[in-house]
Amino acid sequence: MSKVIIFSAPSGSGKSTIINYLMQQGLNLHFSISATSRPPRGQEQHGVEYFFLSPDEFRQHIANGDFLEYEEVYKDRFYGTLKSQLDKQLERGENIVCDVDVLGGINIKKHYGEQALSIFIQPPSIEVLRQRLIGRATDSEEVINDRIARAEFELSHANQFDTIVINDDLATAQAEALEKIKSFLNK
């Protein structure tokens, strides 16, 4: 039976790096294809990177209860996970990776129950997280402060996940996540 693996983490925790490592480990992992109301960028194609919907189409799907989780990030800029898409991928025999915010992760876990493993990637501390975000040199101090405030909110929900991987050392965190996923997939 195909399974769902949910990842959530504060920005700067190393989640994307860990997920990219796991995707290369021969575990039949496939990203969930999310829906968004933003326009395609570059070579992005409908149904490949995202399902591109108008804000009105997105709202109609919300009204119909079609999303496992969704968020309006900015006015009329939605992102969400369609139940029908995950179910199609599961029917094809794919193990699905969902990279979502904490509340989205909690909602997906509730829907799939024992068929899903929710993993929270946690930085060793807020101070280490701040240093990582500063080290990226991509955000203003105001943006970093916003990300830290959001991280504190996200960390308060970590205990609602099946497991927590603390990314103090990347290779150790990758190995720990890999073991947890292998064990879950072999159940």
Summary of the structure (lengths in Angstrom):
residues: 187
radius of gyration: 16.6
end to end distance: 9.8
largest distance: 45.8
contacts: 567
relative contact order: 0.22
helix: 46%
strand: 24%
